[in-house]
Structures are given as C-alpha cells and as structure tokens.
C-alpha cells in the first residue's frame, strides 16, 4: 500500500509553510536464500541466486588463511561484476557464481546471501568447500631396448597399475 508523508515547518512567530510531501517507497520482499552447491568433481563451489537479484555477498575463507572474507558481487547496467583482486571467482550473465578449487580453503564453509533493490538480505545458503585431491606422482616408465618394449607402473586410489607395451616391429636401438 502506497503511503504519503508530509511535513511543514515554522520559524519563530512565522506562519507554517505549505506542506512538503513525498511518497514512501515500497520495500522489496526479502528474497529466498541462494543455492550454494559443492562440486566434488572439480572441487569448486557454485552459487545460484533466484532471478532478479542485484547483489550477492559471498563469505569464504581464502586458501592458506584462517579468517573469512566477504566479497560483494553487484549487478550493474552492463552486467555482473566481481571486485578486482578475487582471481578464481567468476560470474555469468545470470548471476551464477563459481569459485574454483583454489579460492576457498578446503573443508571450510562457503556461504552467500542476496538482495534485490531495497530489500533486506536473504538468509545464507551454505556449502562446505570440497577437498581437491593431491596430484599423483608421475608413473615410473622403463624402456627395454632388448625387446623394444616399455612398461610403467603407477598408483591411483590406493591401487597399483602396471602397463607393458611391446612393439615387435620397432627396430632395437
């Protein structure tokens, strides 16, 4: 419901001024919390706001630190913008934010809240930043010039693998 405010003033023994009026702005409804999803496949986190939002506040603990930081991502006339200095955080044209595995400390909480216009902030959506698996050591490859074969051994997920390749058509070197 639209409401009007009015006021008038008086100084000393003067008459009151004419009424000054203004229409009170309508407060936007508080939006729903964004969806925050941990993606274990690539150890990233995705934040998906509802359509029509114009501000997203991310809170996360940067890799190598123990103190959370806030990053405010805003929609402008030309699209969404992430403040400079936040490598690894991208935002699509529809406001979907992705934090690559290098952004947040593994195992810490990533949360986001949104607002639209003059609304209050939503509740937080949260997820735990997934752990990025360590890069495995390179396999050992051994060449055997006697029979023109090579073999390698590697270990993945606690299992050992061995491969042997023989090319009888390859001349000995």
C-alpha positions as CSV (number, residue, x, y, z in Angstrom):
1,X,0.0,0.0,0.0
2,X,1.4,3.4,-1.0
3,X,1.8,5.9,1.8
4,X,2.5,9.6,1.6
5,X,4.4,11.6,4.1
6,X,4.0,15.3,4.6
7,X,5.6,17.9,6.8
8,X,5.5,21.7,7.3
9,X,7.8,24.0,9.2
10,X,7.5,27.1,11.3
11,X,10.3,29.5,12.4
12,X,9.8,31.7,15.4
13,X,6.5,33.6,15.0
14,X,6.1,32.9,11.3
15,X,3.2,31.1,9.8
16,X,3.6,27.4,8.9
17,X,5.0,26.7,5.5
18,X,3.0,24.9,2.8
19,X,3.0,21.1,3.1
20,X,6.0,19.3,1.7
21,X,5.0,15.7,0.5
22,X,6.7,12.6,-0.6
23,X,5.5,9.1,-1.4
24,X,7.1,6.5,0.7
25,X,9.0,3.8,-1.3
26,X,7.7,0.3,-1.2
27,X,10.1,-2.1,0.4
28,X,11.0,-5.1,-1.7
29,X,10.2,-8.5,-0.2
30,X,13.1,-10.4,1.4
31,X,14.4,-12.9,-1.2
32,X,14.9,-16.6,-0.7
33,X,18.5,-17.7,0.1
34,X,20.6,-18.6,-2.9
35,X,21.5,-22.2,-3.6
36,X,25.2,-22.9,-2.7
37,X,26.5,-26.2,-4.2
38,X,29.8,-28.0,-3.6
39,X,31.0,-29.7,-6.8
40,X,33.4,-32.6,-5.7
41,X,34.2,-33.5,-9.3
42,X,36.3,-30.3,-9.8
43,X,36.4,-29.2,-6.1
44,X,34.6,-25.9,-6.9
45,X,31.6,-24.2,-5.3
46,X,28.6,-22.7,-7.3
47,X,26.2,-20.0,-6.0
48,X,22.9,-19.8,-7.8
49,X,20.6,-16.9,-6.9
50,X,16.9,-16.6,-7.9
51,X,16.2,-14.4,-10.9
52,X,16.1,-10.7,-10.4
53,X,18.7,-10.3,-7.7
54,X,21.1,-7.4,-7.9
55,X,23.6,-8.1,-5.1
56,X,25.3,-11.2,-3.8
57,X,27.6,-11.3,-0.8
58,X,29.9,-14.3,-0.6
59,X,31.7,-15.2,2.6
60,X,34.5,-17.7,2.5
61,X,38.0,-18.4,4.0
62,X,40.7,-17.9,1.3
63,X,43.1,-20.7,0.7
64,X,46.1,-20.5,3.1
65,X,44.3,-18.3,5.7
66,X,42.0,-18.9,8.7
67,X,39.9,-15.7,8.5
68,X,36.8,-15.4,6.4
69,X,36.3,-12.5,4.0
70,X,33.3,-11.0,2.3
71,X,33.1,-10.3,-1.4
72,X,30.2,-8.3,-2.8
73,X,29.2,-9.1,-6.3
74,X,26.9,-6.5,-7.9
75,X,24.7,-6.3,-11.0
76,X,25.1,-3.0,-12.9
77,X,23.6,-1.7,-16.2
78,X,26.4,-3.6,-18.1
79,X,26.2,-6.9,-16.1
80,X,27.6,-8.6,-13.0
81,X,31.0,-7.6,-11.6
82,X,33.4,-9.3,-9.2
83,X,35.7,-6.8,-7.5
84,X,39.3,-6.9,-8.7
85,X,41.7,-9.0,-6.7
86,X,39.5,-12.0,-6.5
87,X,41.0,-14.4,-9.0
88,X,39.2,-17.7,-9.4
89,X,35.7,-16.2,-8.8
90,X,33.6,-15.8,-12.0
91,X,30.0,-14.8,-12.5
92,X,27.8,-15.5,-15.5
93,X,25.3,-13.1,-17.1
94,X,22.5,-14.5,-15.0
95,X,24.4,-14.1,-11.7
96,X,25.6,-17.7,-11.2
97,X,29.0,-17.5,-9.4
98,X,31.7,-20.2,-9.5
99,X,34.6,-20.4,-7.0
100,X,37.4,-22.6,-8.4
101,X,39.2,-25.0,-6.2
102,X,42.0,-22.6,-5.4
103,X,39.7,-19.9,-3.9
104,X,38.5,-21.2,-0.6
105,X,40.4,-23.3,2.0
106,X,39.4,-26.9,1.6
107,X,36.8,-28.1,4.1
108,X,35.7,-24.6,5.1
109,X,32.2,-23.1,4.8
110,X,31.3,-21.0,1.8
111,X,28.1,-19.0,2.2
112,X,26.2,-16.5,0.2
113,X,23.2,-14.1,0.7
114,X,21.4,-12.0,-1.8
115,X,19.3,-8.9,-2.0
116,X,17.0,-7.2,-4.6
117,X,16.7,-3.4,-4.7
118,X,16.0,-2.1,-1.2
119,X,15.1,-5.5,0.3
120,X,16.7,-6.9,3.4
121,X,19.3,-9.6,2.8
122,X,18.1,-13.2,2.4
123,X,19.2,-15.9,4.8
124,X,22.5,-17.5,3.9
125,X,22.9,-20.5,1.6
126,X,25.9,-22.6,2.6
127,X,28.1,-25.5,1.4
128,X,31.4,-26.9,2.5
129,X,34.3,-26.3,0.1
130,X,35.3,-29.8,-1.2
131,X,38.9,-31.0,-0.8
132,X,41.0,-31.1,-4.0
133,X,42.8,-34.4,-4.3
134,X,46.6,-34.1,-4.5
135,X,48.1,-34.6,-7.9
136,X,49.6,-38.1,-8.0
137,X,53.3,-38.7,-8.6
138,X,54.3,-39.4,-12.2
139,X,54.5,-43.1,-13.1
140,X,57.8,-44.8,-13.5
141,X,58.4,-45.7,-17.2
142,X,61.2,-48.1,-18.0
143,X,62.4,-48.7,-21.6
144,X,63.8,-52.1,-22.5
145,X,65.8,-51.9,-25.7
146,X,66.4,-55.6,-25.8
147,X,62.8,-56.5,-26.8
148,X,61.7,-53.0,-27.8
149,X,59.1,-52.8,-25.0
150,X,58.4,-50.3,-22.3
151,X,56.5,-50.6,-19.1
152,X,55.1,-48.2,-16.5
153,X,53.8,-48.5,-13.0
154,X,51.5,-46.1,-11.2
155,X,49.2,-45.9,-8.2
156,X,45.7,-44.5,-8.2
157,X,43.2,-44.6,-5.4
158,X,45.4,-46.9,-3.4
159,X,45.7,-49.4,-6.3
160,X,48.8,-50.2,-8.2
161,X,48.7,-50.4,-12.0
162,X,51.3,-51.8,-14.4
163,X,51.2,-51.5,-18.2
164,X,53.6,-53.1,-20.7
165,X,53.8,-52.0,-24.3
166,X,55.7,-54.2,-26.8
167,X,56.2,-53.2,-30.5
168,X,57.9,-56.1,-32.2
169,X,58.0,-54.1,-35.5
170,X,60.2,-51.3,-33.9
171,X,63.9,-52.0,-34.5
172,X,66.1,-52.3,-31.5
173,X,68.0,-49.1,-30.8
